[in-house]
Amino acid sequence: MRKVIGLICLVLGVVLILQGRSIPEDLDHQLKYFMPGMPRYRTTYLYIAGGLLIGYGLLNLVWPRKKS
């Protein structure tokens, strides 16, 4: 079960990073950026969340399971 959760987190992390890369190309995002005071934080949040999910997924896949 732990490896399945790790694989799901890994896939979700990659999807978030790919979604973060495609946001600056959207016309809607470019129009919002021209307005004063509109920061580009959404891409940063997607990169951070994607990186954390990839790290968690890799740890679940690679780290040995505890024997009780």
C-alpha positions in Angstrom: 0.0 0.0 0.0 2.9 2.3 0.8 4.4 1.9 -2.7 1.0 2.7 -4.3 0.7 5.9 -2.3 4.3 6.8 -3.3 3.6 6.2 -6.9 0.4 8.3 -6.8 2.3 11.2 -5.1 5.1 10.9 -7.7 2.7 11.1 -10.6 0.7 14.0 -9.0 4.0 15.9 -8.4 5.0 15.6 -12.1 1.5 16.7 -13.1 1.7 19.8 -10.9 5.1 20.8 -12.2 4.0 20.4 -15.8 0.9 22.4 -15.1 3.1 25.1 -13.5 5.2 25.2 -16.6 2.2 25.7 -18.9 0.6 28.6 -16.9 2.9 31.4 -18.1 2.0 30.5 -21.7 -1.8 31.0 -21.1 -3.2 34.2 -22.5 -5.3 34.7 -19.3 -2.2 34.6 -17.2 -0.4 37.1 -19.4 -3.3 39.5 -19.3 -3.5 39.3 -15.5 0.2 39.9 -15.2 -0.1 43.3 -17.0 -2.5 44.5 -14.3 -0.6 46.3 -11.5 -0.3 44.4 -8.3 -1.0 40.9 -9.7 1.9 38.6 -8.6 2.7 35.3 -10.3 2.6 33.2 -7.1 0.5 30.4 -8.6 3.4 29.0 -10.6 5.7 29.1 -7.6 3.1 27.3 -5.4 2.7 24.6 -8.1 6.5 24.1 -8.4 6.8 23.8 -4.6 3.9 21.4 -4.2 5.1 19.3 -7.1 8.6 19.1 -5.7 7.4 18.1 -2.3 5.1 15.5 -3.7 7.9 14.1 -5.9 10.2 13.9 -2.9 7.6 12.2 -0.7 6.7 9.8 -3.5 10.4 8.9 -4.0 10.9 8.4 -0.3 8.0 6.1 -0.1 9.2 4.0 -3.1 12.9 3.8 -2.1 12.9 3.8 1.8 12.8 0.4 3.3 9.7 -0.6 5.2 9.9 -1.1 9.0 9.6 -4.7 10.2 7.5 -4.9 13.4 
